[in-house]
Amino acid sequence: MSLLELKGLETFYGASQALFGVTLDVREGEVVALMGRNGMGKTTTINSILGLVRPRSGAISFAGKTISGLRPHRIARLGLGLVPEGRRCFPNLTVMENLVATARGNEWTFEKVTALFPRLGERRDQYANTLSGGEQQMLAIGRALMTNPSLLILDEATEGLAPVIRQDIWSAIRTLKAAGQSILVVDKTLSELLPVADRCFVLEKGATVFEGAPLALTPELQDRYLGV
Ligand code: ATP
């Protein structure tokens, strides 16, 4: 059974239509890649899932429940953990305070997050605004994990980061996957994303145009849908 399922999603910003039929699903324990060129609707899809924008039609279900139309905090509480584009942490709280602030449930703890990201442990008493971009990104992932999400959603989590840090983040994603964490991930670096993904969905002009295994996304299709 799918943990998350989107069917024929259509979303508008005012009069302007951004999604024209997005279909996507994430099964328990899977890493699913959501792909597409700039402006094709990836962030709008994520915002629709989380209730941050309200889809006009289509259906979204999570863990067997219809969630379209619910308020964002209700949706989040059902077990969706977002790592937003642009890593938002509380700048004037320390690393530890940032993590404790989102704690919910008891599976994920400060110790478990810092085992995944040792740098965060080393900087536990530093204010978030003194961290490097990569460390802030790790903190953003840690904050999402502290909510004990059944589905972790990563929107451009490695964007703009140095290669070494990107590797730390991908390695954490692989560790999470091995532990059975379900993950929906948006990322532009195909060479890093494809080896981790179980399945891919590609959006073009707000609609799903490809669904399949990473290997089925041939260089030809990558060029057609994702090439610049
Ligand atoms: P990127 O990779 O650049 O983040 P994306 O695939 O996430 O792109 P979206 O940000 O979802 O794409 O944008 C989809 C469409 O909706 C685009 O045409 C965009 O201009 C439009 N759009 C996005 N946000 C808004 C908004 N707040 N108001 C109006 N139009 C918007």
Residues whose N, C-alpha, C, O or C-beta is under 5 A from the ligand:
A	BS01	ATP	Y13 A18 R37 N38 G39 M40 G41 K42 T43 T44 T45
